[in-house]
Amino acid sequence: MAEEMVGVCPYCGRPFRLEPRSGGEGWAFCGEVCVNPAAIPTGARLQADQATMKFVDGNMKELTREEYQKLHGFDPLPVWKAIEKWREEQIQKWKA
């Protein structure tokens, strides 16, 4: 069974799949995906007030949700949740 990642396209909002390249190394995006790699969230952290979340983009800029939306033009929260879900699935695979 081939391993794949699932995410949400930040521009059109459609779910997308990343599949391993048939040659072996690296990943290839599915054909219909319109993604700017620098816009994909690479991290998130909850502030000390427990109400404010900061997102880190591909350029390593730490931004609030509103700042992220202004800079990249989409809401990072659904994308980040899809990334977290995929990571949790990977952890569960390795536990077994």
Phi, psi and omega in degrees: 000129182282140178280144177213157177248149178237139179214192179234128179293124183290343183264318182252347178082001179281148173291149177222165181237138171255131182239149177293145177292149182293337179286346176118299187271145173079181182235151177236136177288147171296154188301328187272003185276134177244090188237137170259108186305327180290340181274343181289131179298134178254351179190164177206148176213147178273131179288169182301332180286356178063012179237340183255127177250136176252139179247144177250126180271181181295343177266009178066028174268131178267122187225151171287169180302316181294317178297320179298316180297320179294318184286314186255348175082015176209162180278120183284343186298310179298324179293315180296321179296321177295321178295315178298319179298315179298317179298318179297320177298321179294320178297317180297323178298317183285336177291327185289000000 
